[in-house]
Amino acid sequence: MKKISFIIFAAVSLLASSCVTQKKLSYFHDIDKVGSDSINADYTPVKEPVIKPEDKLLINVSALDMEAVMPYNMLAVRQEEPNRTMNYSTAQVQYYTVDDQGDIVFPILGKLHLAGLTRSEARLMLEEKISAYVNDPHVNINYLNYAVVVLGEVKNPGRYSTQTEHISILDALALAGDLTIYGKRENILLTRENSNGKLEFVRINLNSADLFRSPYFYLQQNDVIYVEPNNARAIASENVSLYLSMVTTLASVSAVIVSVVLIKSQY
């Protein structure tokens, strides 16, 4: 009977450990305990990302008098694409690349320093400068290289371009197909290059509701997210067949022991 009790205890322990493993796979364990009121009390509104060196910007200037703003707009360049029977012509969008000093060279206005400004601030600055020559100009600025990189234990690692700057770390992980069962939920690494060219490294815990209070919940252009592998991945990578063989053998031995004990108990 003692042997049977031990086997039952071992089986229960194994089930308990599997439950713990399952719990580790979920996100935001303490979200119900914390509550939305507590999170909103400390919530940091999303900050508009700033322009950085090497950003590619599409800048368009418009006004009631479109002829007056034509000199401030880069013309689309048409590129011929040869074909067997005819030539196709496609328009190539022209954009500004922010140089290492954070500047662009803008028509008429010359060199402008944009690094460290948000899109809204850069737009207001351009409208103010152009208004000296054109009545009521309107400037629109869009990123052409707004993307994030997701690496590590996700289903589809890669670089993902987005149509919006309002992208959270959860959005980025969703684009990559979510974490695999081997990804560490509690120790995700976020790498960010600030406008001053310095790298910043931040650890993020998806198991904690504090993520929603974090100033890093929303991403910036060219952020890199790395999901580390857990111990299960290390074991699986070393020798899957060996561990499966050990588990199968252990299960067979346990079944034999139980059968022998049950037969003896009948006599």
C-alpha positions, -999 to 999 in steps of 0.1 A, spaced: 0 0 0 29 23 7 42 18 -28 8 26 -43 6 57 -22 40 68 -34 31 62 -71 -1 82 -66 18 110 -49 43 110 -78 15 112 -103 -2 140 -85 31 159 -83 36 155 -120 1 168 -127 8 198 -104 40 206 -121 22 205 -155 -4 230 -141 24 253 -130 39 251 -165 5 259 -180 1 289 -157 35 303 -168 23 303 -204 -5 328 -197 -1 366 -195 -9 391 -168 -14 367 -139 -22 395 -114 -45 416 -137 -76 407 -117 -60 415 -84 -46 448 -95 -77 461 -113 -83 487 -140 -86 516 -116 -52 510 -101 -36 507 -136 -53 538 -149 -42 558 -119 -6 553 -128 -11 551 -166 14 570 -187 -2 584 -219 15 573 -251 42 597 -262 46 606 -298 80 592 -310 106 616 -321 124 618 -354 159 601 -354 188 600 -378 183 576 -408 145 581 -406 129 583 -440 102 610 -442 76 617 -468 68 654 -466 40 670 -485 31 707 -486 -3 719 -497 -23 752 -498 -52 768 -516 -27 781 -541 -11 748 -551 12 765 -576 28 785 -548 38 754 -529 50 733 -558 87 744 -552 84 729 -517 74 694 -529 97 668 -543 85 656 -576 79 618 -581 106 603 -604 93 580 -631 113 549 -637 111 530 -670 106 492 -667 114 474 -700 91 447 -712 92 424 -742 65 444 -760 63 477 -743 79 499 -716 61 505 -683 67 537 -663 62 537 -626 64 567 -602 90 564 -575 81 582 -542 108 607 -532 115 611 -495 139 628 -472 165 608 -452 175 624 -419 213 624 -419 237 615 -390 235 651 -377 197 649 -376 192 673 -406 174 673 -440 179 696 -469 145 711 -477 137 730 -509 139 768 -506 144 766 -468 177 747 -469 191 726 -441 166 719 -413 173 701 -380 145 676 -373 161 650 -350 145 651 -315 112 666 -328 80 648 -330 61 648 -363 37 674 -349 66 697 -339 83 693 -372 51 700 -391 45 732 -371 81 743 -377 78 738 -415 44 755 -417 58 785 -398 88 788 -421 68 783 -453 41 808 -442 67 836 -448 63 829 -485 29 811 -489 -5 819 -474 -18 793 -450 4 763 -459 -4 728 -446 24 703 -441 19 665 -438 48 643 -426 48 605 -426 74 579 -418 83 555 -445 105 533 -423 84 529 -392 90 493 -383 98 471 -353 119 439 -352 107 408 -332 133 380 -326 136 349 -306 109 325 -294 80 338 -315 62 319 -343 73 343 -371 104 364 -362 112 393 -385 110 430 -392 74 444 -394 65 476 -410 34 494 -396 9 519 -408 7 536 -375 30 549 -348 5 538 -321 18 503 -317 23 485 -284 46 456 -276 15 433 -276 7 445 -312 43 437 -322 41 402 -307 8 396 -324 24 406 -358 50 379 -351 24 353 -343 27 354 -305 53 337 -283 59 299 -287 55 277 -256 93 280 -252 94 318 -248 101 335 -215 71 356 -207 87 373 -177 120 385 -192 115 400 -227 143 423 -238 135 456 -255 164 474 -273 159 510 -284 181 536 -299 174 571 -285 175 603 -306 210 609 -291 223 577 -307 226 558 -273 212 523 -269 187 516 -242 179 481 -228 147 474 -209 133 441 -195 96 436 -198 74 411 -178 43 399 -197 32 381 -165 27 414 -147 -1 440 -151 26 466 -145 33 464 -182 4 487 -188 19 513 -166 53 511 -184 65 539 -206 78 512 -229 44 496 -235 42 516 -267 71 511 -291 91 535 -313 105 531 -347 132 504 -351 127 490 -316 139 454 -313 121 429 -292 139 397 -282 121 368 -265 145 345 -246 141 307 -247 131 290 -214 146 259 -198 122 236 -217 137 248 -250 172 241 -237 162 206 -228 144 200 -261 173 213 -280 198 191 -263 182 157 -270 145 153 -275 146 116 -283 166 108 -252 141 125 -229 111 110 -246 127 75 -243 133 82 -206 97 92 -200 84 62 -219 106 39 -199 96 54 -166 59 51 -175 63 15 -184 82 7 -152 55 25 -132 28 5 -148 46 -28 -141 51 -18 -104 14 -9 -100 4 -43 -116 27 -63 -93 15 -44 -62 -22 -49 -71 -16 -87 -77 2 -91 -43 -25 -72 -25 -51 -98 -36 -33 -125 -17 
